[in-house]
Amino acid sequence: MASGAPVRSRLQVTLKAAPPPPPGFRPFDDADTAALAALLWDAYRGTPDEADVGDLKGAARELQLTLGGEYGTFLRDASFVAEHDGRPVAGALVTLYKDVPLLAFLFVAQSHAGHGLGRGLVQAVMHALAEQGHDTLTLAVTRRNHRARRLYDHMGFIEVA
C-alpha cells in the first residue's frame, strides 16, 4: 500500500436489550469539548491511530468536525464521558451516519487505560441507542489496533467489511 493510510475494518453489533452501564458515566456536555480534545490526543499518541489526529490541534479539529456533523449527525444523547475526581478521563462520541449509529470516537486517557472505562462507555452507548429504538451500532477500527479490536470482539461486534 503506497499511501501508508491505516487499513480499517467496519464492525457492527446488534443492539438487543443492552444492559445499563456501570455507574460513573454521564452524558456528553459541550463544556467537555476542550478536555476531550486533550484526552483524544493523549489516547491516540503512540497507537496505530496517532496519524488520524496528528497533534493536540488536530484532535480539537476532529472533535469539532464530529460535533459539527462531518461524520453524520452528532447524537448527543448517545455520547458519554467517564470522569475521575470530577475531570473527564474518557469519552465515546456517536453520530448517525447513513441512518446507522456510528461510534465515531472511543478514547481513554493512557493514565486510565485498562480499567474498564472503554467497555463501560460502549455499554452506555449501546444501552442509550437500544432505548432510543436503534437496532445496530457500527464503527471503523484500524486493523493493527489489536487492543481496540479485542474490546469490540468481547462486546459482540462482528466484522462486516
N, C-alpha and C positions, 0 to 999 in steps of 0.2 A: 504494500500500500504506500504510494508515493506521498500522499498528503500528510501522513502521520496523525491524522484525526483518530480519536478513540473509536473503536467499534463497540456499538451498543446493542443490547438485546431489549426487546419490548416484552415486558412481563405483565400479567394480569391475574387478578384474583376475583372470584365470585363472592359477592357480599351477601351472606345469609344473615342470620340474626347474630351479628358481630357483638361479642360481649363488650361491656363498657371498659374503658381503660382503667388501670390502677389510679389511685389519687395522685395529684401532683402535676396534672396537665391542665392548661387553661386555653381558652380561645385566643387566637391572634388579635393583637391590637396595633393600630397604626403607630403608636408610641414605641413599639418594639423594633421598628424598621432599622434604626442605626445600630442597635445592639445586635440584631440578627445579621446585618451585613458583616460585622466583625466576626461573629460566630461562623458564618458561612466560609469566610476566608480561612479562619483557624481550622475548621473541619476539613477543608479541601487541600490544604497545604500538605505536600508530601504524598498525596494519593494519586491514583491514575486520573482523577478528575481535576487536578490542580489547574490545568490549562483552560478549563471551562470558565474560570473566574479570573485567573491571572494574578490579581493582587487585590488589596482592600477596595480600591476604587471599582475594579471590575465586579467584585462581589456586590457592592452597593448598586451598581448598574443592573446586574442580573435581578436583584430584588425589585428594583423599580420597574424593570420590564415585566416581571411576573405580576406585580400588583397592578400594573397598567394594562394588562391583557395581552401581552405579546405571545404568551403560550396558552391562550384561551382565557375565558372569563375567570378572574380570581374568585375562588369560593372561600370567602372569609369565614363562613360558619362551619367549614370543614378543615380549617387550618389551625394548628395548635402550637403552643410553646410550652417547654418544660423549664421550670425555674429552680434555682438553688440559692438559698439565702436572699430571695427577693430579686434575683437577677436572672434573665434568660440564659440558659446554657444549651438549648437545643430547640429546633423548630421543624415543622412539617408544613409546607405550603402546597395547596391543592388548587388546581384550575379545572375548568370544564373545557376540554379540548376535543373538538369534533363530537360534541354531545356525550362524551365519556369523561368521568372524573380522572384526572391525571395527577399523580403525586409528583409535582414539578421539582420540589426540593425536599430532601430529608437530610438534616445535618445536626451533629452533636459536637460540642466543643471537645477537643482532644483530651482536656483535663477530666472530662466526664464520660468518655467513651468506655464501653464495656460494662455499664451499669444498668442496661435495660431501657435507657431513655428512647433509643430509636424504636425499639419494639413497642413501647408504650405509646409513642406518638403515632405509629402506624395503626395501633389498636384504636386510638382516639379518632383518627381519620376514618377508619373502616366503620366504626360504630356510628359516627355522625352521618356518614353517607348512607348507611343502611337505614337509619332513622328517617332520612330525607327521601327514601324511596329509590335510591340508586341501587343497581344490582352488580356493578363491576367497578373496580379500581384498576387503573393501568399505570405503568411507569416505564422509564427507559433507564437501564443501568449499564455502565461500562463493563464489558466482558472481563476485563482484568481486575475489576474491583471485587475481589473474592469475598471480602468481609461483608459488603452490602448484599452480594448475591446469596450468601449463606443465610443472612437475616430474612430476605424475601422468600427463600426456599422454605425455611422453617415456618413461615407465616402462611404458606399455602399458595404463593404465587407460582404461576407456570409460564414458561417461555412460549410466546405466540409469534414472535418474529425476530 
